[in-house]
Structure formats: structure tokens, C-alpha cells
């Protein structure tokens, strides 16, 4: 069980970042994060420690949530730590809003790929296995999505 705890500590921030980029909702991301680890532990036991399996479980949970209810982003609901600095936090929150807004202009698969590539430490091969497309296709779609994001963010700043 100690090794699973280490796996959790090593992966929780990356999975949470992916979920936040996909949902924009702190509480929903936290709920899916917790449920994903619980499902992985109960279904596969503490010996299985696969980040791609964990992301697949979280992705499926997110799909289930979207099927059950209308999916809306609530960027203003992002919780800030107690020791925050208001000016600095406002700048971060505004940047976060801009990126989420730009990501909304991507199609669902592009948004998901960008969310997985950004900070998850998953390889393109692992991401390809999770989303069910070829590794080369992941590379192409990520590149195109990044170009779209850059263009969208440049237009907003102009």
C-alpha cells in the first residue's frame, strides 16, 4: 500500500491539472480525481501503478459526468490558497481564464490532447492509447491545437 501512496503523491498534481484544464471546475476536478484513484485501487489493486490507466479511468469518469449533466465551465469558482497575494492571484486567474477561453475554441479531442500533454508526463504513445488514435496522429493534432491556441491568444492580446 505504501507504493500506491507514493504513486498517488507522484501523479495527483498532473492528473488534477489535466482535469482542471478539461473542466475549469475545481470541485468537479477534485471529485473525479478522488474517484479515479478509488476506482483504480478497487479494480486493479495497489500493485498496478500505470499513469496511462489512471488517465483512462479519469477520462472515462469525465465522459460519464458529461453524459449525466450539462457541462458548463465556472472559472470564477477556482479556489485560491489562504496565503494568496491578491494582485498576483488576479493576474494568474486572468491568464487562466484566457487560456480556458481559447481552449473552448478547440474541438473536444484537441482540448483533451492539449490537457494531457500539458504537465502530465504521459508520452505521445500513452496518450494515443488512452484516446484511441495513432501516435503520429496525436503529434499532428497537438501541433495544430497549439498553433490554434497561440493564434487565438495573440488575437485576444492585440
DSSP file (Angstrom, degrees, kcal/mol; ACC not computed):
  #  RESIDUE AA STRUCTURE BP1 BP2  ACC     N-H-->O    O-->H-N    N-H-->O    O-->H-N    TCO  KAPPA ALPHA  PHI   PSI    X-CA   Y-CA   Z-CA
    1    1 A X     >        0   0    0      0, 0.0     4,-2.0     0, 0.0     5,-0.1   0.000 360.0 360.0 360.0 -30.6    0.0    0.0    0.0
    2    2 A X  H  >  +     0   0    0      1,-0.2     4,-1.9     2,-0.2     5,-0.1   0.864 360.0  53.0 -62.1 -35.8    3.0    2.3    0.6
    3    3 A X  H  > S+     0   0    0      2,-0.2     4,-2.2     1,-0.2    -1,-0.2   0.861 107.3  51.2 -69.5 -33.7    4.0    2.1   -3.0
    4    4 A X  H  > S+     0   0    0      2,-0.2     4,-2.7     1,-0.2    -2,-0.2   0.885 107.4  53.4 -68.2 -36.7    0.4    3.1   -4.1
    5    5 A X  H  X S+     0   0    0     -4,-2.0     4,-2.5     2,-0.2    -2,-0.2   0.913 109.5  48.4 -60.9 -42.6    0.7    6.1   -1.7
    6    6 A X  H  X S+     0   0    0     -4,-1.9     4,-2.3     2,-0.2    -2,-0.2   0.908 110.3  51.6 -63.9 -42.1    3.9    7.0   -3.5
    7    7 A X  H  X S+     0   0    0     -4,-2.2     4,-1.5     2,-0.2    -2,-0.2   0.915 110.3  49.7 -59.1 -44.0    2.2    6.6   -6.9
    8    8 A X  H  X S+     0   0    0     -4,-2.7     4,-2.4     1,-0.2     3,-0.4   0.935 111.0  48.2 -60.3 -48.2   -0.6    8.9   -5.7
    9    9 A X  H  < S+     0   0    0     -4,-2.5     4,-0.4     1,-0.2    -1,-0.2   0.881 113.5  48.2 -61.6 -38.8    1.9   11.6   -4.5
   10   10 A X  H  < S+     0   0    0     -4,-2.3    -1,-0.2    -5,-0.2    -2,-0.2   0.757 123.7  28.9 -73.5 -25.2    3.8   11.4   -7.8
   11   11 A X  H  X S+     0   0    0     -4,-1.5     4,-2.4    -3,-0.4     5,-0.3   0.624  92.6  87.2-113.9 -16.4    0.7   11.6  -10.1
   12   12 A X  H  X S+     0   0    0     -4,-2.4     4,-2.6     1,-0.2     5,-0.2   0.869  91.2  48.5 -60.9 -40.8   -2.0   13.6   -8.3
   13   13 A X  H  > S+     0   0    0     -4,-0.4     4,-2.4     2,-0.2    -1,-0.2   0.894 112.6  48.4 -68.4 -38.2   -0.9   17.1   -9.4
   14   14 A X  H  > S+     0   0    0      2,-0.2     4,-2.0    -4,-0.2    -2,-0.2   0.923 114.5  45.3 -66.9 -43.6   -0.6   16.0  -13.0
   15   15 A X  H  X S+     0   0    0     -4,-2.4     4,-2.5     2,-0.2    -2,-0.2   0.912 113.0  50.7 -66.1 -41.3   -4.0   14.4  -13.1
   16   16 A X  H  X S+     0   0    0     -4,-2.6     4,-2.7    -5,-0.3     5,-0.2   0.907 108.6  52.4 -63.1 -40.9   -5.6   17.3  -11.3
   17   17 A X  H  X S+     0   0    0     -4,-2.4     4,-2.3     2,-0.2    -1,-0.2   0.915 109.7  49.0 -60.2 -43.2   -4.0   19.7  -13.8
   18   18 A X  H  X S+     0   0    0     -4,-2.0     4,-1.8     1,-0.2    -2,-0.2   0.942 112.6  47.7 -59.7 -48.1   -5.5   17.7  -16.7
   19   19 A X  H  X S+     0   0    0     -4,-2.5     4,-2.5     1,-0.2     5,-0.4   0.888 111.0  50.7 -64.0 -39.7   -8.9   17.6  -15.1
   20   20 A X  H  X S+     0   0    0     -4,-2.7     4,-2.3     1,-0.2    -1,-0.2   0.903 110.1  50.1 -64.7 -40.3   -8.8   21.4  -14.4
   21   21 A X  H  < S+     0   0    0     -4,-2.3    -1,-0.2    -5,-0.2    -2,-0.2   0.833 115.6  44.2 -66.6 -30.0   -7.9   22.1  -18.0
   22   22 A X  H  < S+     0   0    0     -4,-1.8    -2,-0.2    -5,-0.2    -1,-0.2   0.833 130.5  19.7 -82.1 -33.4  -10.7   19.9  -19.1
   23   23 A X  H  < S-     0   0    0     -4,-2.5    51,-0.3    -5,-0.2    -3,-0.2   0.793  74.9-147.3-108.2 -34.4  -13.4   21.1  -16.7
   24   24 A X     <  +     0   0    0     -4,-2.3     2,-0.5    -5,-0.4    50,-0.3   0.617  67.3 114.3  70.9  11.4  -12.4   24.5  -15.4
   25   25 A X     >  -     0   0    0     -6,-0.3     4,-2.4     1,-0.2     5,-0.2  -0.953  54.0-162.2-123.4 112.9  -14.2   23.4  -12.2
   26   26 A X  H  > S+     0   0    0     -2,-0.5     4,-2.4    48,-0.3     5,-0.2   0.924  90.7  44.3 -59.7 -49.7  -12.1   22.9   -9.1
   27   27 A X  H  > S+     0   0    0      2,-0.2     4,-2.5     1,-0.2    -1,-0.2   0.911 114.3  48.5 -67.2 -43.1  -14.7   20.8   -7.1
   28   28 A X  H  > S+     0   0    0      2,-0.2     4,-2.6     1,-0.2     5,-0.2   0.915 112.3  49.9 -62.2 -42.6  -15.6   18.6  -10.1
   29   29 A X  H  X S+     0   0    0     -4,-2.4     4,-2.5     1,-0.2    -2,-0.2   0.912 111.1  49.0 -61.7 -43.1  -11.9   18.0  -10.8
   30   30 A X  H  X S+     0   0    0     -4,-2.4     4,-2.3     2,-0.2    -2,-0.2   0.896 111.7  49.5 -64.6 -40.3  -11.2   17.1   -7.2
   31   31 A X  H  X S+     0   0    0     -4,-2.5     4,-2.5     2,-0.2    -2,-0.2   0.925 113.1  45.3 -65.1 -44.9  -14.2   14.7   -7.2
   32   32 A X  H  X S+     0   0    0     -4,-2.6     4,-2.4     2,-0.2    -2,-0.2   0.892 111.3  54.5 -66.6 -38.6  -13.1   13.0  -10.4
   33   33 A X  H  X S+     0   0    0     -4,-2.5     4,-1.9    -5,-0.2    -2,-0.2   0.958 111.7  43.2 -57.2 -52.5   -9.5   12.8   -9.1
   34   34 A X  H  X S+     0   0    0     -4,-2.3     4,-2.3     1,-0.2    -2,-0.2   0.921 114.7  49.6 -61.5 -45.3  -10.6   11.1   -5.9
   35   35 A X  H  X S+     0   0    0     -4,-2.5     4,-2.7     1,-0.2    -1,-0.2   0.845 107.3  55.4 -63.6 -33.9  -12.9    8.8   -7.7
   36   36 A X  H  X S+     0   0    0     -4,-2.4     4,-2.4     2,-0.2    -1,-0.2   0.921 109.9  44.5 -67.0 -44.1  -10.3    7.8  -10.2
   37   37 A X  H  X S+     0   0    0     -4,-1.9     4,-2.6     2,-0.2     5,-0.2   0.906 114.4  50.1 -66.3 -40.5   -7.8    6.7   -7.6
   38   38 A X  H  X S+     0   0    0     -4,-2.3     4,-2.7    -5,-0.2     5,-0.2   0.933 112.6  46.4 -62.2 -45.7  -10.6    4.8   -5.7
   39   39 A X  H  X S+     0   0    0     -4,-2.7     4,-2.4     2,-0.2     5,-0.3   0.907 113.4  49.1 -64.3 -41.7  -11.7    3.1   -8.9
   40   40 A X  H  X>S+     0   0    0     -4,-2.4     4,-2.5    -5,-0.2     5,-0.6   0.933 114.1  45.6 -63.5 -45.0   -8.1    2.2   -9.8
   41   41 A X  H  X5S+     0   0    0     -4,-2.6     4,-1.4     1,-0.2    -2,-0.2   0.916 117.0  43.2 -65.4 -44.0   -7.3    0.8   -6.4
   42   42 A X  H  <5S+     0   0    0     -4,-2.7    -1,-0.2    -5,-0.2    -2,-0.2   0.841 121.9  38.8 -73.8 -31.8  -10.6   -1.2   -6.0
   43   43 A X  H  <5S+     0   0    0     -4,-2.4    -2,-0.2    -5,-0.2    -3,-0.2   0.829 133.3  18.4 -86.6 -33.0  -10.5   -2.6   -9.6
   44   44 A X  H  <5S-     0   0    0     -4,-2.5     4,-0.4    -5,-0.3     3,-0.2   0.556  99.2-128.1-118.9 -12.5   -6.8   -3.3  -10.0
   45   45 A X    ><< -     0   0    0     -4,-1.4     3,-0.8    -5,-0.6    -1,-0.1  -0.035  38.7 -67.3  83.1 169.2   -5.3   -3.3   -6.5
   46   46 A X  T 3  S+     0   0    0      1,-0.2    -1,-0.2    -5,-0.1    -5,-0.1   0.652 123.0  68.2 -72.7 -15.3   -2.3   -1.4   -5.1
   47   47 A X  T 3  S+     0   0    0     -3,-0.2     2,-0.6    -6,-0.1    -1,-0.2   0.790  82.4  81.4 -76.0 -26.7    0.3   -3.3   -7.3
   48   48 A X    <   +     0   0    0     -3,-0.8     2,-0.2    -4,-0.4    -4,-0.1  -0.708  50.9 165.9 -84.9 119.6   -0.9   -1.7  -10.5
   49   49 A X        +     0   0    0     -2,-0.6     2,-0.6    -5,-0.0    -1,-0.1  -0.561  11.8 150.7-134.9  69.1    0.5    1.8  -10.9
   50   50 A X     >  -     0   0    0     -2,-0.2     4,-2.3     1,-0.2     5,-0.1  -0.899  33.0-160.6-108.0 119.9    0.0    2.9  -14.5
   51   51 A X  H  > S+     0   0    0     -2,-0.6     4,-2.6     1,-0.2     5,-0.2   0.884  95.6  53.0 -66.9 -36.8   -0.3    6.5  -15.2
   52   52 A X  H  > S+     0   0    0      2,-0.2     4,-2.0     1,-0.2    -1,-0.2   0.888 109.5  48.9 -67.1 -35.9   -2.0    5.8  -18.6
   53   53 A X  H  > S+     0   0    0      2,-0.2     4,-2.5     1,-0.2    -2,-0.2   0.914 110.9  51.1 -64.8 -42.4   -4.5    3.6  -16.9
   54   54 A X  H  X S+     0   0    0     -4,-2.3     4,-2.5     1,-0.2    -2,-0.2   0.920 111.0  47.2 -60.7 -45.1   -5.2    6.3  -14.3
   55   55 A X  H  X S+     0   0    0     -4,-2.6     4,-2.7     2,-0.2    -1,-0.2   0.864 110.5  53.2 -66.3 -35.3   -5.7    8.9  -17.0
   56   56 A X  H  X S+     0   0    0     -4,-2.0     4,-2.5     2,-0.2    -2,-0.2   0.924 110.0  47.5 -63.9 -44.0   -8.0    6.5  -18.9
   57   57 A X  H  X S+     0   0    0     -4,-2.5     4,-2.2     2,-0.2    -2,-0.2   0.931 114.5  46.4 -61.5 -46.2  -10.1    6.0  -15.7
   58   58 A X  H  X S+     0   0    0     -4,-2.5     4,-2.3     2,-0.2    -2,-0.2   0.898 111.8  51.5 -64.2 -40.7  -10.3    9.8  -15.2
   59   59 A X  H  X S+     0   0    0     -4,-2.7     4,-2.3     1,-0.2    -1,-0.2   0.924 110.7  47.8 -62.8 -44.7  -11.2   10.4  -18.8
   60   60 A X  H  X S+     0   0    0     -4,-2.5     4,-2.4     1,-0.2    -1,-0.2   0.888 110.4  52.2 -64.2 -38.4  -14.0    7.9  -18.7
   61   61 A X  H  X S+     0   0    0     -4,-2.2     4,-2.3     2,-0.2    -1,-0.2   0.902 109.2  50.3 -63.2 -40.5  -15.3    9.4  -15.4
   62   62 A X  H  X S+     0   0    0     -4,-2.3     4,-2.3     2,-0.2    -2,-0.2   0.903 109.3  50.6 -64.1 -41.7  -15.3   12.8  -17.1
   63   63 A X  H  X S+     0   0    0     -4,-2.3     4,-1.9     1,-0.2    -2,-0.2   0.911 109.6  51.6 -61.6 -42.2  -17.2   11.4  -20.1
   64   64 A X  H  X S+     0   0    0     -4,-2.4     4,-1.8     2,-0.2    -2,-0.2   0.910 109.0  50.2 -60.7 -43.0  -19.7    9.9  -17.6
   65   65 A X  H  X S+     0   0    0     -4,-2.3     4,-1.9     1,-0.2    -1,-0.2   0.918 109.7  50.8 -61.9 -43.2  -20.2   13.3  -15.9
   66   66 A X  H  < S+     0   0    0     -4,-2.3    -1,-0.2     1,-0.2    -2,-0.2   0.846 109.0  51.7 -64.4 -33.7  -20.7   15.0  -19.2
   67   67 A X  H  < S+     0   0    0     -4,-1.9    -1,-0.2     1,-0.2    -2,-0.2   0.870 111.1  47.7 -69.1 -36.1  -23.4   12.4  -20.2
   68   68 A X  H  < S+     0   0    0     -4,-1.8     2,-0.3    -5,-0.1    -2,-0.2   0.825 121.8  13.4 -77.7 -32.3  -25.3   12.9  -16.9
   69   69 A X  S  < S-     0   0    0     -4,-1.9    -1,-0.1    -5,-0.2     2,-0.1  -0.948  87.5 -84.5-143.5 160.4  -25.4   16.6  -16.8
   70   70 A X        -     0   0    0     -2,-0.3     2,-0.7     1,-0.1    -3,-0.1  -0.430  46.7-129.7 -64.4 141.1  -24.9   19.7  -18.9
   71   71 A X        +     0   0    0     -5,-0.1     2,-0.4    -2,-0.1    -1,-0.1  -0.849  34.7 167.1-103.5 114.9  -21.3   20.7  -18.8
   72   72 A X        -     0   0    0     -2,-0.7     2,-0.4     2,-0.0    -2,-0.0  -0.966  30.5-129.3-126.0 143.9  -20.5   24.3  -18.0
   73   73 A X        -     0   0    0     -2,-0.4     2,-0.4     1,-0.0   -49,-0.2  -0.763  17.4-172.1 -92.2 136.3  -17.2   25.9  -17.1
   74   74 A X    >   +     0   0    0     -2,-0.4     3,-1.5   -51,-0.3   -48,-0.3  -0.716  13.2 167.0-127.3  79.5  -17.1   28.1  -14.0
   75   75 A X  G >  S+     0   0    0     -2,-0.4     3,-1.7     1,-0.3    -1,-0.1   0.834  74.6  64.0 -64.1 -32.5  -13.7   29.7  -14.0
   76   76 A X  G 3  S+     0   0    0      1,-0.3    -1,-0.3    -3,-0.1   -51,-0.1   0.664  91.4  67.2 -68.0 -13.7  -14.8   32.1  -11.2
   77   77 A X  G <   +     0   0    0     -3,-1.5    -1,-0.3   -53,-0.2     2,-0.2   0.408  68.7 126.7 -86.0   3.0  -15.2   29.2   -8.9
   78   78 A X    <   -     0   0    0     -3,-1.7     2,-0.4   -54,-0.1   -53,-0.0  -0.427  58.3-134.1 -63.7 128.6  -11.5   28.4   -8.8
   79   79 A X        -     0   0    0     -2,-0.2     2,-0.3     1,-0.0    -1,-0.1  -0.698  15.7-152.6 -88.6 135.9  -10.4   28.3   -5.2
   80   80 A X        -     0   0    0     -2,-0.4     4,-0.1     1,-0.1     9,-0.0  -0.793  27.1 -97.6-105.0 149.4   -7.2   30.2   -4.2
   81   81 A X    >   -     0   0    0     -2,-0.3     3,-1.2     1,-0.1    -1,-0.1  -0.191  32.1-113.6 -62.5 158.8   -5.0   29.2   -1.3
   82   82 A X  T 3  S+     0   0    0      1,-0.3    -1,-0.1     2,-0.0    -2,-0.0   0.814 114.3  54.9 -63.2 -31.8   -5.4   31.0    2.0
   83   83 A X  T 3  S+     0   0    0      2,-0.1    -1,-0.3     0, 0.0    -2,-0.1   0.028  83.2 142.4 -92.5  29.1   -2.0   32.7    1.7
   84   84 A X    <   -     0   0    0     -3,-1.2     2,-0.6    -4,-0.1     3,-0.1  -0.243  51.3-132.2 -73.1 158.4   -2.6   34.2   -1.7
   85   85 A X     >  -     0   0    0      1,-0.1     4,-3.1     2,-0.0     5,-0.3  -0.955  18.3-142.7-108.1 114.7   -1.5   37.6   -2.8
   86   86 A X  H  > S+     0   0    0     -2,-0.6     4,-2.3     1,-0.2     5,-0.2   0.844  95.1  43.7 -52.4 -47.5   -4.5   39.4   -4.4
   87   87 A X  H  > S+     0   0    0      2,-0.2     4,-1.9     1,-0.2    -1,-0.2   0.942 118.0  44.8 -65.5 -46.0   -2.7   41.2   -7.3
   88   88 A X  H  > S+     0   0    0      1,-0.2     4,-2.2     2,-0.2    -2,-0.2   0.911 113.7  50.6 -62.5 -43.3   -0.6   38.1   -8.2
   89   89 A X  H  X S+     0   0    0     -4,-3.1     4,-2.9     1,-0.2    -1,-0.2   0.872 107.6  53.2 -64.7 -37.9   -3.6   35.8   -7.9
   90   90 A X  H  X S+     0   0    0     -4,-2.3     4,-2.4    -5,-0.3    -1,-0.2   0.894 108.9  49.7 -64.4 -39.2   -5.7   38.1  -10.2
   91   91 A X  H  X S+     0   0    0     -4,-1.9     4,-2.2     2,-0.2    -2,-0.2   0.921 113.6  45.8 -65.2 -43.1   -3.0   38.0  -12.9
   92   92 A X  H  X S+     0   0    0     -4,-2.2     4,-2.7     2,-0.2    -2,-0.2   0.924 113.2  49.6 -64.8 -44.5   -2.9   34.2  -12.7
   93   93 A X  H  X S+     0   0    0     -4,-2.9     4,-2.6     1,-0.2    -2,-0.2   0.890 110.6  50.0 -63.2 -39.6   -6.6   33.9  -12.7
   94   94 A X  H  X S+     0   0    0     -4,-2.4     4,-2.3     2,-0.2    -1,-0.2   0.902 112.0  47.6 -66.2 -40.9   -6.9   36.2  -15.7
   95   95 A X  H  X S+     0   0    0     -4,-2.2     4,-2.5     2,-0.2    -2,-0.2   0.920 111.8  51.0 -63.2 -43.2   -4.3   34.2  -17.6
   96   96 A X  H  X S+     0   0    0     -4,-2.7     4,-2.7     1,-0.2     5,-0.2   0.920 110.0  49.4 -60.0 -45.7   -6.1   31.0  -16.6
   97   97 A X  H  X S+     0   0    0     -4,-2.6     4,-2.8     1,-0.2    -1,-0.2   0.918 110.1  51.5 -59.4 -44.4   -9.4   32.5  -18.0
   98   98 A X  H  X S+     0   0    0     -4,-2.3     4,-2.4     1,-0.2    -2,-0.2   0.922 112.1  45.2 -61.1 -45.1   -7.7   33.5  -21.2
   99   99 A X  H  X S+     0   0    0     -4,-2.5     4,-2.6     2,-0.2    -1,-0.2   0.928 114.4  48.1 -66.5 -44.5   -6.3   30.0  -21.8
  100  100 A X  H  X S+     0   0    0     -4,-2.7     4,-1.5     2,-0.2    -2,-0.2   0.909 112.1  50.2 -61.8 -40.9   -9.5   28.3  -20.9
  101  101 A X  H  < S+     0   0    0     -4,-2.8     4,-0.4    -5,-0.2     3,-0.2   0.921 112.0  47.1 -63.2 -43.2  -11.4   30.6  -23.2
  102  102 A X  H >< S+     0   0    0     -4,-2.4     3,-1.3     1,-0.2    -2,-0.2   0.882 109.0  55.2 -65.0 -37.5   -9.0   29.9  -26.0
  103  103 A X  H >< S+     0   0    0     -4,-2.6     3,-1.7     1,-0.3    -1,-0.2   0.795  95.1  67.2 -66.9 -27.2   -9.3   26.2  -25.4
  104  104 A X  T 3< S+     0   0    0     -4,-1.5    -1,-0.3     1,-0.3    -2,-0.2   0.722  93.4  60.5 -65.3 -19.1  -13.0   26.4  -25.7
  105  105 A X  T <  S+     0   0    0     -3,-1.3    -1,-0.3    -4,-0.4     2,-0.2   0.512  90.8  86.0 -86.5  -5.1  -12.5   27.2  -29.4
  106  106 A X  S <  S-     0   0    0     -3,-1.7     2,-0.1    -4,-0.2    39,-0.0  -0.586  90.5-104.0 -86.3 156.1  -10.7   23.9  -29.9
  107  107 A X     >  -     0   0    0     -2,-0.2     4,-2.6     1,-0.1     5,-0.2  -0.355  41.0 -98.1 -73.5 168.0  -12.7   20.8  -30.7
  108  108 A X  H  > S+     0   0    0      1,-0.2     4,-2.3     2,-0.2     5,-0.2   0.872 122.1  47.4 -58.1 -44.0  -13.1   18.3  -27.9
  109  109 A X  H  > S+     0   0    0      2,-0.2     4,-2.6     1,-0.2    -1,-0.2   0.909 112.2  49.8 -67.0 -41.5  -10.3   15.9  -28.9
  110  110 A X  H  > S+     0   0    0      2,-0.2     4,-2.5     1,-0.2     5,-0.2   0.924 111.7  49.0 -61.4 -43.7   -7.8   18.8  -29.4
  111  111 A X  H  X S+     0   0    0     -4,-2.6     4,-2.2     1,-0.2    -2,-0.2   0.910 112.4  48.4 -61.9 -42.7   -8.7   20.2  -26.0
  112  112 A X  H  X S+     0   0    0     -4,-2.3     4,-2.1    -5,-0.2    -2,-0.2   0.906 111.2  49.5 -66.0 -41.8   -8.3   16.8  -24.4
  113  113 A X  H  X S+     0   0    0     -4,-2.6     4,-2.7     2,-0.2     5,-0.2   0.922 111.6  48.3 -64.0 -44.4   -4.9   16.3  -26.1
  114  114 A X  H  X S+     0   0    0     -4,-2.5     4,-2.1     1,-0.2    -1,-0.2   0.910 111.1  51.6 -61.8 -41.5   -3.6   19.7  -25.0
  115  115 A X  H  < S+     0   0    0     -4,-2.2    -1,-0.2    -5,-0.2    -2,-0.2   0.875 113.4  44.3 -63.7 -37.1   -4.8   19.0  -21.5
  116  116 A X  H  X S+     0   0    0     -4,-2.1     4,-0.8     1,-0.2     6,-0.5   0.898 113.8  48.4 -74.2 -40.5   -3.0   15.6  -21.4
  117  117 A X  H  < S+     0   0    0     -4,-2.7     2,-1.3    -5,-0.2     4,-0.4   0.855  94.0  85.1 -68.4 -34.2    0.3   16.9  -23.0
  118  118 A X  T  < S-     0   0    0     -4,-2.1    -1,-0.1     1,-0.2    -4,-0.0  -0.554 120.0 -31.2 -76.8  94.3    0.5   19.9  -20.6
  119  119 A X  T  4 S+     0   0    0     -2,-1.3    -1,-0.2     3,-0.1    -2,-0.1   0.534 106.2 107.9  83.9   7.2    2.1   18.6  -17.5
  120  120 A X  S  < S-     0   0    0     -4,-0.8    -3,-0.1    -3,-0.2    -2,-0.1   0.712  70.4-139.9 -90.1 -18.9    1.0   15.0  -17.4
  121  121 A X        +     0   0    0     -4,-0.4     2,-0.3     1,-0.3    -4,-0.1   0.650  52.7 143.8  65.2  16.0    4.4   13.4  -18.3
  122  122 A X        -     0   0    0     -6,-0.5    -1,-0.3   -71,-0.1    -2,-0.1  -0.665  50.3-123.5 -81.0 141.2    2.5   11.0  -20.5
  123  123 A X     >  -     0   0    0     -2,-0.3     4,-2.6    -3,-0.1     5,-0.2  -0.382  23.0-110.2 -76.6 162.4    4.2   10.0  -23.7
  124  124 A X  H  > S+     0   0    0      1,-0.2     4,-2.6     2,-0.2     5,-0.1   0.868 121.7  55.5 -60.2 -35.0    2.5   10.5  -27.0
  125  125 A X  H  > S+     0   0    0      2,-0.2     4,-2.0     1,-0.2    -1,-0.2   0.922 108.6  46.4 -63.6 -44.2    2.3    6.7  -27.3
  126  126 A X  H  > S+     0   0    0      2,-0.2     4,-1.9     1,-0.2    -2,-0.2   0.912 112.8  49.3 -65.2 -41.9    0.5    6.6  -23.9
  127  127 A X  H  X S+     0   0    0     -4,-2.6     4,-2.6     1,-0.2     5,-0.3   0.911 108.3  54.3 -62.9 -41.7   -1.9    9.4  -24.9
  128  128 A X  H  X>S+     0   0    0     -4,-2.6     4,-1.8     1,-0.2     5,-1.3   0.905 108.6  49.3 -58.1 -42.2   -2.6    7.6  -28.2
  129  129 A X  H  <5S+     0   0    0     -4,-2.0    -1,-0.2     2,-0.2    -2,-0.2   0.866 111.3  49.7 -65.4 -35.9   -3.5    4.5  -26.3
  130  130 A X  H  <5S+     0   0    0     -4,-1.9    -2,-0.2     1,-0.2    -1,-0.2   0.929 120.2  33.3 -69.1 -45.9   -5.8    6.5  -24.0
  131  131 A X  H  <5S-     0   0    0     -4,-2.6    -2,-0.2    -5,-0.1    -1,-0.2   0.588 108.1-119.5 -92.3 -10.3   -7.7    8.3  -26.7
  132  132 A X  T  <5S+     0   0    0     -4,-1.8     2,-0.3     1,-0.3    -3,-0.2   0.826  72.1 109.0  81.5  32.1   -7.6    5.6  -29.3
  133  133 A X  S   <S-     0   0    0     -5,-1.3    -1,-0.3    -6,-0.2    -2,-0.1  -0.846  73.7 -81.7-129.6 171.3   -5.7    7.2  -32.2
  134  134 A X     >  -     0   0    0     -2,-0.3     4,-2.0     1,-0.1     5,-0.1  -0.304  34.0-118.6 -73.4 157.5   -2.2    6.7  -33.6
  135  135 A X  H  > S+     0   0    0      1,-0.2     4,-2.2     2,-0.2     5,-0.1   0.899 116.0  52.3 -60.6 -41.7    0.9    8.2  -32.0
  136  136 A X  H  > S+     0   0    0      1,-0.2     4,-2.2     2,-0.2    -1,-0.2   0.889 107.9  51.3 -61.9 -39.3    1.6   10.2  -35.2
  137  137 A X  H  > S+     0   0    0      2,-0.2     4,-2.7     1,-0.2    -1,-0.2   0.872 107.1  53.7 -66.2 -36.8   -2.0   11.5  -35.3
  138  138 A X  H  X S+     0   0    0     -4,-2.0     4,-2.7     2,-0.2     5,-0.2   0.943 108.9  49.4 -60.6 -47.2   -1.5   12.7  -31.7
  139  139 A X  H  X S+     0   0    0     -4,-2.2     4,-2.2     1,-0.2    -2,-0.2   0.918 113.5  45.5 -58.6 -45.7    1.6   14.6  -32.6
  140  140 A X  H  X S+     0   0    0     -4,-2.2     4,-2.6     2,-0.2     5,-0.2   0.937 114.7  46.9 -64.8 -47.3   -0.1   16.3  -35.6
  141  141 A X  H  X S+     0   0    0     -4,-2.7     4,-2.5     1,-0.2    -2,-0.2   0.877 112.0  50.3 -65.4 -37.9   -3.3   17.1  -33.6
  142  142 A X  H  X S+     0   0    0     -4,-2.7     4,-2.6    -5,-0.2    -1,-0.2   0.927 111.4  49.0 -65.1 -44.1   -1.3   18.5  -30.7
  143  143 A X  H  X S+     0   0    0     -4,-2.2     4,-2.2    -5,-0.2    -2,-0.2   0.943 113.9  45.5 -60.9 -47.5    0.8   20.7  -33.0
  144  144 A X  H  X S+     0   0    0     -4,-2.6     4,-2.3     1,-0.2    -1,-0.2   0.899 112.7  50.8 -63.6 -40.7   -2.3   22.0  -34.8
  145  145 A X  H  X S+     0   0    0     -4,-2.5     4,-2.6     2,-0.2    -1,-0.2   0.910 109.4  50.7 -65.1 -41.4   -4.1   22.6  -31.5
  146  146 A X  H  X S+     0   0    0     -4,-2.6     4,-2.7     1,-0.2    -1,-0.2   0.907 109.9  50.6 -62.4 -40.9   -1.1   24.5  -30.1
  147  147 A X  H  X S+     0   0    0     -4,-2.2     4,-2.4     2,-0.2    -2,-0.2   0.914 110.6  49.1 -62.6 -42.3   -1.0   26.7  -33.3
  148  148 A X  H  X S+     0   0    0     -4,-2.3     4,-2.6     2,-0.2    -2,-0.2   0.913 111.9  49.0 -62.6 -42.7   -4.7   27.4  -32.9
  149  149 A X  H  X S+     0   0    0     -4,-2.6     4,-2.9     2,-0.2     5,-0.2   0.936 111.2  48.9 -62.9 -46.6   -4.2   28.4  -29.2
  150  150 A X  H  X S+     0   0    0     -4,-2.7     4,-2.4     1,-0.2    -2,-0.2   0.926 113.2  47.7 -58.7 -45.2   -1.3   30.7  -30.0
  151  151 A X  H  X S+     0   0    0     -4,-2.4     4,-2.3     2,-0.2    -1,-0.2   0.920 113.2  47.6 -62.6 -44.4   -3.3   32.4  -32.7
  152  152 A X  H  X S+     0   0    0     -4,-2.6     4,-1.7     1,-0.2    -2,-0.2   0.907 113.7  46.9 -63.9 -43.1   -6.3   32.8  -30.5
  153  153 A X  H  X S+     0   0    0     -4,-2.9     4,-1.9     2,-0.2    -1,-0.2   0.864 111.1  51.9 -69.6 -35.7   -4.3   34.2  -27.6
  154  154 A X  H  X S+     0   0    0     -4,-2.4     4,-1.5    -5,-0.2    -2,-0.2   0.920 109.4  50.0 -64.2 -43.8   -2.4   36.6  -29.9
  155  155 A X  H  < S+     0   0    0     -4,-2.3    -2,-0.2     1,-0.2    -1,-0.2   0.864 110.0  50.8 -64.0 -35.0   -5.7   37.9  -31.3
  156  156 A X  H  < S+     0   0    0     -4,-1.7    -1,-0.2     1,-0.2    -2,-0.2   0.891 111.7  47.0 -69.1 -38.7   -7.0   38.4  -27.8
  157  157 A X  H  <        0   0    0     -4,-1.9    -1,-0.2     1,-0.2    -2,-0.2   0.728 360.0 360.0 -74.8 -21.5   -3.9   40.4  -26.8
  158  158 A X     <        0   0    0     -4,-1.5    -1,-0.2    -5,-0.1    -2,-0.2   0.478 360.0 360.0 -76.6 360.0   -3.9   42.5  -29.9
